[in-house]
Amino acid sequence: IAIEGVVYDLNGFVHPGGDSIKIFGGNEVTAQYKMMHPHHTARNLEKMKRIGRVSDYKTEYVFDSEFSREMKKEVFKIVRRGREFGTPGYFFRAFFYIGLLAFLQFIWVSKGSSIPLAIILGVSQAWIGLNVQHDANHGAASRRAWINDLLGFGADFIGGDKWTWMEQHHTHHAYCNHNEKDPDSFSAEPFVLFNSYPAGHPVRRAYHKLQGFYFLPLLGTYWLSSVFNPQIMDLRQRGALGVGIVMENDWIKSRRKYAVALRLFYIYCNIIAPLRFHDPLTALSHTLLMGFTSSWTLAVLFSLSHNFENSDRDPTESYRKTGKQVCWYKAQVETSSTYGGRVAGYLTGGLNFQIEHHLFPRMSSAWYPYIAPTVRRVCEKHGVKYSYYPTIVSNLISTIKYMHGAGWGTTIVNNPYMGDN
């Protein structure tokens, strides 16, 4: 890997966070490293073997700014270093959702599916994605790597895959809303435009003018695209691949057989098992309802996070124009939104606190309600726009308005749902 222009050999390096660091072997990972280790200095990097330099290294971001220093100083007065992992409350919530999924999945496999069961199983799988695997695959559930690895397999028990999830999601975090490097920004193209391209842009199609109406139903197909995605065969997540992430190292290759086995197990439990109790049409309708419910719960919540009126859709634009580096921490705040409070946090795994999550992705979601007031205060002091919505409904309205405007290539003005509350 390369960090700040220095190439390091990971062979023989025992990483405290586990072997998952090797998922980015072969890549330039300065942003990924900085976001996961907010306190590290050059001394920490001395633990790895240096084998060369990148002669043309440059970065659009600066990670050490007055804003970032004060933000970290104030937040870590609340959450002491080394204590930022899952709390007893987090593990109670996580194991409740795991137990619920196991119970519902057992009924689905052993007694057959039904419409009510399909709906609650779909929601239960979404809760695993929000509350269990997300923290774990960020390395935030526990300081013990094996616990994160184990809980991270929750992604595979809801139709996804932990390794491709990390490939895409960590890249998204490193480059949130970046015009070229955020795979989430392009993930739904050509059907849906999350980027607000100017009118006349070649990626635009006439049907995008209607996306404000159809993007929410379309998000319900996320489950199908995940379960039957052939990228499970090579573990090269196509969104990350499209923005230049290399995923051909030996560590990734060694995980392919496990990923395929887990996917086949999921398909049996959720798609084939209902055929033992129902005719094919009934079984298929139940499975699709379950998948749509899971997809819609997950994808709608994720769509709110960075697609809203007045979000920064191109945080490094000033760098391209002036050559002045952009504060990475400021970019994370101004490309994200936060809505609701503690109750929403219990249901969404703390992902309603999206600003706090993007600032501190390796902090357990259990801490976000506690640090949110401080984060907002520091942002206000430094003139950084903090977008807050009192309810999920107000955030959703703003997202729908944004998506409509992005579809037309226009900016909607006089919108009361811009997160300035």
C-alpha positions as a printed Julia matrix, in Angstrom:
421×3 Matrix{Float64}:
   0.0     0.0     0.0
   0.99    3.64   -0.39
   0.35    6.31    2.27
   1.36    9.93    1.71
   3.68    8.93   -1.09
   5.47    6.15    0.82
   5.06    2.51   -0.2
   4.77   -0.05    2.61
   4.98   -3.84    2.53
   2.19   -5.44    4.57
   3.69   -8.93    4.45
   4.55   -9.94    7.99
   2.86   -6.89    9.5
   0.47   -7.79   12.34
  -2.26   -5.19   12.16
  -4.15   -4.64   15.45
  -7.38   -4.26   13.47
  -6.97   -7.59   11.71
  -6.15   -8.81    8.21
  -8.91   -6.78    6.57
  -6.32   -4.06    5.97
  -5.05   -6.27    3.15
  -8.23   -5.74    1.2
  -6.66   -2.53   -0.15
  -3.28   -4.05   -0.95
  -1.95   -2.55   -4.16
  -3.63    0.83   -3.7
  -2.91    4.41   -2.6
  -4.81    4.59    0.69
  -3.9     7.88    2.36
  -7.53    8.97    2.81
  -8.64    5.53    4.01
  -5.78    5.38    6.5
  -6.34    8.9     7.86
 -10.08    8.45    8.32
  -9.65    5.21   10.29
  -6.73    6.45   12.43
  -7.46   10.08   13.39
  -4.72   10.14   16.07
  -1.9     8.44   14.19
   1.35   10.23   13.44
   4.37    9.35   11.33
   5.68    7.3    14.24
   2.79    4.85   13.88
   3.71    4.24   10.25
   7.21    3.22   11.28
   5.79   -0.14   12.35
   5.4    -1.09    8.68
   8.26   -1.86    6.34
   9.0     0.98    3.88
  10.0    -0.26    0.44
   9.78    2.82   -1.8
   8.19    6.12   -2.7
   5.62    7.35   -5.2
   7.35   10.08   -7.17
   4.21   11.85   -8.39
   2.15   11.68   -5.19
  -0.26   14.53   -4.56
  -3.53   14.86   -2.68
  -6.56   17.1    -2.91
  -7.16   16.9     0.83
  -5.48   18.23    3.95
  -6.12   16.2     7.1
  -4.51   18.53    9.62
  -6.39   21.83    9.82
  -7.53   24.11   12.62
 -11.04   22.75   12.19
  -9.98   19.1    12.28
  -7.72   19.61   15.3
 -10.43   21.27   17.37
 -13.04   18.74   16.25
 -10.93   15.79   17.35
  -9.86   17.51   20.57
 -13.43   18.3    21.65
 -14.97   14.99   20.59
 -12.32   12.92   22.33
 -12.99   14.78   25.55
 -16.34   12.96   25.44
 -15.15    9.63   24.05
 -11.69    8.87   25.37
  -9.16    7.3    23.07
  -9.44    3.54   23.17
 -13.05    3.74   24.41
 -14.68    4.55   21.08
 -15.84    1.0    20.4
 -19.18   -0.66   21.05
 -20.83   -0.06   24.43
 -22.9    -2.63   26.37
 -25.94   -0.89   24.9
 -24.61   -1.41   21.4
 -24.04   -5.13   21.97
 -27.51   -5.52   23.51
 -29.0    -3.92   20.42
 -26.81   -5.95   18.05
 -27.59   -9.3    19.66
 -31.28   -8.48   19.82
 -31.32   -7.95   16.06
 -29.19  -11.06   15.49
 -31.56  -13.16   17.62
 -34.58  -11.75   15.83
 -33.12  -12.58   12.42
 -32.16  -16.1    13.51
 -35.68  -16.74   14.85
 -37.43  -15.43   11.74
 -35.02  -17.19    9.4
 -35.65  -20.48   11.21
 -39.4   -20.12   10.69
 -38.89  -19.2     7.02
 -36.76  -22.29    6.4
 -38.53  -24.85    8.6
 -42.19  -23.86    8.43
 -42.53  -21.88    5.21
 -42.97  -18.29    4.14
 -45.94  -15.93    4.29
 -46.67  -12.32    3.44
 -46.37  -11.01    7.03
 -43.22  -13.07    7.59
 -41.71  -11.8     4.34
 -42.16   -8.21    5.46
 -40.76   -8.61    8.96
 -37.89  -10.82    7.73
 -37.0    -8.17    5.18
 -36.94   -5.47    7.84
 -34.96   -7.76   10.14
 -32.29   -8.3     7.47
 -32.1    -4.55    6.97
 -31.59   -4.07   10.71
 -28.62   -6.44   10.57
 -27.17   -4.3     7.79
 -27.71   -1.1     9.74
 -26.99   -2.18   13.3
 -24.54   -5.08   13.17
 -22.38   -5.5    10.09
 -21.95   -1.76    9.52
 -20.17   -1.05   12.8
 -18.26   -4.31   12.59
 -16.94   -3.82    9.06
 -15.81   -0.33   10.05
 -13.77   -1.93   12.84
 -15.92   -0.01   15.31
 -17.84   -2.72   17.17
 -14.89   -3.91   19.23
 -11.16   -3.39   19.72
 -10.87   -7.16   19.16
 -10.45   -7.84   15.46
 -12.07  -11.28   15.58
 -15.32   -9.83   16.94
 -15.48   -7.31   14.13
 -14.7   -10.04   11.6
 -17.42  -12.31   12.98
 -20.14   -9.67   13.2
 -19.08   -8.36    9.81
 -20.38  -11.57    8.23
 -23.81  -10.18    8.94
 -23.52   -8.66    5.48
 -23.46  -12.16    3.98
 -26.56  -13.22    5.9
 -28.64  -10.45    4.34
 -27.66  -11.1     0.72
 -24.51   -9.01    0.55
 -20.83   -9.71    1.05
 -18.53   -8.23    3.68
 -15.45   -7.97    1.46
 -17.04   -6.23   -1.53
 -18.95   -4.04    0.93
 -15.68   -2.87    2.45
 -14.13   -2.31   -0.97
 -16.9     0.07   -1.97
 -17.96    1.55    1.34
 -14.53    2.5     2.63
 -13.78    4.1    -0.74
 -17.04    6.04   -0.48
 -16.09    7.27    2.99
 -12.65    8.36    1.86
 -14.03   10.36   -1.07
 -17.62   11.24   -0.16
 -19.39   12.97   -3.08
 -16.08   13.28   -4.95
 -16.78   13.95   -8.62
 -14.57   11.05   -9.76
 -13.69    8.82   -6.77
 -16.9     8.15   -4.81
 -18.4     4.9    -6.18
 -21.74    5.59   -4.47
 -22.18    8.71   -6.59
 -22.28    6.62   -9.76
 -23.76    3.38   -8.42
 -27.25    3.81   -9.87
 -26.3     5.2   -13.28
 -27.64    5.2   -15.96
 -31.05    4.66  -14.35
 -30.73    7.28  -11.59
 -28.47   10.31  -11.3
 -27.27   11.1    -7.8
 -24.81   13.63   -9.18
 -26.3    16.94  -10.23
 -24.77   17.11  -13.68
 -25.31   20.33  -15.63
 -28.03   20.41  -18.27
 -26.79   18.93  -21.52
 -24.27   16.6   -19.87
 -23.77   13.46  -22.01
 -24.84   11.1   -19.2
 -28.29   12.67  -19.09
 -31.35   10.98  -20.59
 -34.9    12.22  -21.0
 -36.23    9.78  -18.4
 -34.07   11.32  -15.69
 -36.56   14.17  -15.54
 -38.94   11.69  -13.92
 -36.48   10.25  -11.41
 -37.98   12.26   -8.58
 -41.0     9.97   -8.95
 -39.4     6.61   -9.7
 -36.11    6.53   -7.78
 -37.69    5.38   -4.5
 -39.5     2.36   -6.03
 -36.4     1.55   -8.05
 -34.33    1.34   -4.86
 -36.44   -1.68   -3.99
 -34.49   -3.7    -6.56
 -31.26   -3.34   -4.58
 -31.66   -6.82   -3.07
 -31.94   -8.49   -6.47
 -28.89   -6.68   -7.81
 -26.91   -7.68   -4.73
 -27.87  -11.35   -4.4
 -27.38  -12.18   -8.07
 -24.38   -9.97   -8.73
 -21.61  -12.01  -10.43
 -18.92   -9.94   -8.7
 -19.21  -12.41   -5.81
 -17.13  -14.74   -7.97
 -14.03  -12.54   -8.1
 -14.65  -10.09   -5.19
 -13.89   -7.11   -7.38
 -16.6    -4.63   -6.45
 -17.48   -2.9    -9.7
 -18.17    0.51   -8.19
 -14.76    0.59   -6.5
 -13.17   -0.85   -9.64
 -14.74    1.93  -11.69
 -13.02    4.62   -9.63
  -9.61    2.97   -9.82
  -9.37    0.63   -6.81
  -7.21   -2.43   -7.56
  -8.61   -5.68   -6.14
  -6.34   -8.42   -7.45
  -4.12   -9.19   -4.48
  -3.66  -12.68   -3.07
  -5.58  -11.94    0.13
  -8.74  -11.06   -1.78
  -8.34  -14.09   -4.03
  -8.1   -16.35   -0.98
 -11.52  -15.14    0.23
 -13.43  -15.89   -2.97
 -14.39  -19.47   -2.12
 -15.8   -18.43    1.25
 -17.8   -15.61   -0.31
 -19.34  -17.96   -2.9
 -20.17  -20.58   -0.25
 -21.92  -18.02    1.94
 -23.88  -16.68   -1.02
 -25.08  -20.18   -1.98
 -26.14  -20.75    1.64
 -28.1   -17.5     1.61
 -29.82  -18.38   -1.67
 -30.86  -21.77   -0.28
 -32.24  -20.37    2.96
 -34.12  -17.46    1.42
 -35.05  -18.48   -2.13
 -35.02  -22.27   -2.41
 -36.37  -23.21    1.05
 -39.84  -21.65    0.51
 -40.3   -23.91   -2.54
 -40.6   -26.85   -0.15
 -43.87  -25.45    1.21
 -45.48  -23.46   -1.62
 -46.02  -23.54   -5.34
 -43.28  -21.69   -7.27
 -45.33  -18.52   -7.89
 -46.3   -18.13   -4.24
 -42.79  -18.86   -3.0
 -41.31  -16.42   -5.5
 -43.76  -13.67   -4.58
 -42.93  -14.07   -0.87
 -39.19  -13.98   -1.58
 -39.45  -10.89   -3.77
 -41.57   -9.14   -1.14
 -38.94   -9.94    1.48
 -36.17   -8.68   -0.8
 -38.04   -5.5    -1.7
 -38.74   -4.74    1.97
 -35.1    -5.23    2.89
 -33.91   -3.19   -0.07
 -36.29   -0.34    0.47
 -35.5    -0.08    4.19
 -31.75    0.0     3.54
 -31.54    1.96    0.32
 -33.98    4.72    1.23
 -32.09    5.43    4.45
 -28.77    5.46    2.6
 -30.12    7.77   -0.1
 -30.92   10.45    2.49
 -27.37   10.69    3.75
 -25.69   12.67    0.97
 -28.44   13.56   -1.49
 -30.34   16.55   -0.17
 -30.81   20.2    -1.04
 -27.69   22.27   -0.5
 -25.37   19.29   -0.05
 -21.86   19.75   -1.41
 -21.84   17.6    -4.53
 -18.28   18.44   -5.55
 -16.16   19.06   -2.44
 -12.82   19.26   -4.3
 -13.95   21.72   -6.97
 -11.95   24.55   -5.39
  -8.78   22.42   -5.49
  -9.14   21.9    -9.22
  -9.59   25.62   -9.72
  -7.01   27.02   -7.32
  -4.72   24.16   -6.34
  -5.47   24.79   -2.65
  -6.09   21.59   -0.72
  -9.51   21.01    0.82
  -9.99   20.12    4.49
 -11.12   16.5     4.45
 -13.09   16.91    7.68
 -14.95   19.94    6.36
 -15.8    18.02    3.19
 -17.26   15.15    5.23
 -19.58   17.49    7.1
 -20.81   19.46    4.11
 -21.54   16.37    2.02
 -23.63   14.68    4.74
 -26.74   15.22    6.83
 -28.0    14.26   10.28
 -31.65   13.79   11.24
 -33.65   12.89   14.32
 -32.08   11.75   17.57
 -31.62    8.73   19.81
 -34.76    6.79   18.81
 -33.91    7.05   15.13
 -30.4     5.96   16.08
 -31.63    2.76   17.74
 -33.49    1.8    14.56
 -30.91    2.88   12.0
 -27.76    1.81   13.8
 -26.85    5.44   14.4
 -26.69    6.14   10.69
 -29.12    9.01   11.08
 -26.03   10.73   12.55
 -24.35   10.63    9.18
 -22.18   13.7     9.76
 -20.78   12.25   12.96
 -20.3     8.89   11.25
 -18.32   10.37    8.36
 -16.12   12.36   10.7
 -15.38    9.34   12.9
 -16.13    6.16   10.9
 -14.24    3.91   13.29
 -16.24    5.09   16.3
 -19.19    2.92   17.32
 -22.58    4.32   16.37
 -23.55    4.09   20.05
 -21.5     7.24   20.71
 -22.94    9.46   17.99
 -25.88   10.89   20.01
 -23.39   11.95   22.68
 -20.95   13.72   20.38
 -23.52   15.29   18.01
 -24.04   18.55   19.98
 -20.28   19.08   20.21
 -19.79   18.35   16.51
 -22.48   20.87   15.64
 -20.99   23.51   17.95
 -17.49   23.17   16.48
 -18.93   23.35   12.96
 -20.78   26.56   13.77
 -17.62   28.08   15.28
 -15.62   27.41   12.11
 -18.34   28.33    9.64
 -18.8    24.75    8.4
 -22.34   24.0     7.25
 -24.0    21.37    9.45
 -27.19   20.06    7.8
 -29.67   18.87   10.39
 -33.25   17.68    9.86
 -35.59   17.31   12.86
 -37.26   14.23   11.36
 -36.63   11.6     8.73
 -39.62   12.96    6.83
 -38.08   16.41    6.43
 -34.81   14.82    5.23
 -36.74   12.61    2.8
 -38.64   15.58    1.36
 -35.36   17.39    0.79
 -33.91   14.28   -0.87
 -36.88   13.95   -3.21
 -36.56   17.62   -4.14
 -32.85   17.21   -4.73
 -33.35   14.12   -6.88
 -35.95   15.94   -8.94
 -33.59   18.85   -9.48
 -30.68   16.51  -10.29
 -32.86   14.82  -12.88
 -33.6    18.14  -14.58
 -30.16   19.64  -14.14
 -31.54   22.52  -12.1
 -31.28   23.76   -8.53
 -34.52   24.15   -6.61
 -34.69   27.38   -4.65
 -36.86   28.52   -1.76
 -36.89   25.03   -0.28
 -37.81   24.97    3.43
 -36.22   21.53    3.86
 -32.54   22.37    3.37
 -31.29   21.13    6.73
 -30.79   24.58    8.22
 -32.85   23.76   11.3
